[in-house]
Amino acid sequence: MTAPASWRHSRSAQRRAARLVGYGLTVIALAAILAPFAWLVISAVSSQADLITVPLRWIPEHPTLARLEDLLFGSNAHADAFRAAIRNSLLVTSASTAISMVTGVLAAYAFARLRFPGRNWLIFVFMATYMLPGVAIILPIYSFFSSVGWLDTPWALIIVYSSFVTPFVIWLMRGYFETVPTDLDDAARIDGCSRLGALWRVVLPVSAPGLVSTALLAFLFSWDEFFFALILTQTEAGKTLPIAINDFIGRFTVDFPLLASGGLIAALPPVIIAFVFQRRIVAGLTAGSVQGS
């Protein structure tokens, strides 16, 4: 028995309406996500007069790249400080990512393959350190680095970032390692590999997508961190990019185009990474979030 034509038409209309609602919600979500970045780009190429004019001008009358060029190639004090902050951010982010990946991958493999008392409880202890609010632990951290003379150095930030990123790496990579069949480890052990040899020669090559996505997320976390860098650094010797941009805010005035130009430069690496590796980032997050506890 075939359905009445009126019923089929009603179902088709409902499906079209549902698709339209879905498309509309998608457009709204994309606008909400992309609008801040679009305004950042507009502000970076605008003049100060364009940005403080009432009513607001969405399209600048005289767009210019002068401030971007000044920050990247200028020979004045704030440009020199900005480029020093870029170098510090690259050093801190690269070192903390490398340390976190090495230690986190080894620990994650142990959690995924070895059976020992308190294994499930211990990994939640690691995650608890990741979830602690920075304001609750900044005082002892500051006191420690002050006592050893490491305040206002990139090394203090490298240690702090590594301590917070490593539990995150353990959580994601443990979930990914648990998707790799243990038969691969057993076959490698039968062929004469040690436990670490099986990890290096067999498990890591199979887990390459998870390694890449986890490393990228660790990089993004360290690149964007603001609170600890603000407290632990004061001069160009240690300031990272978020702190250098914050310094563009004066006590009585703010050069909005300069602030936006610095923000645009700082935002480019994460945006490029997110676009290029978005599938692997999602895959790594999914694998780490759905695997055992």
JOURUR-V224447 format. One record per helix or strand of 3 or more residues. SS is the DSSP state (H for helix, E for strand). FROM is the first residue (numbers start at 1). TO is the last residue. If there is no record, write none. Layout:
<<SS | FROM | TO> <SS | FROM | TO>>
This chain:
<<H | 5 | 44> <H | 48 | 52> <H | 66 | 73> <H | 77 | 113> <H | 119 | 131> <H | 134 | 148> <H | 154 | 177> <H | 182 | 190> <H | 195 | 206> <H | 208 | 224> <H | 227 | 232> <H | 241 | 246> <H | 256 | 276> <H | 278 | 290>>
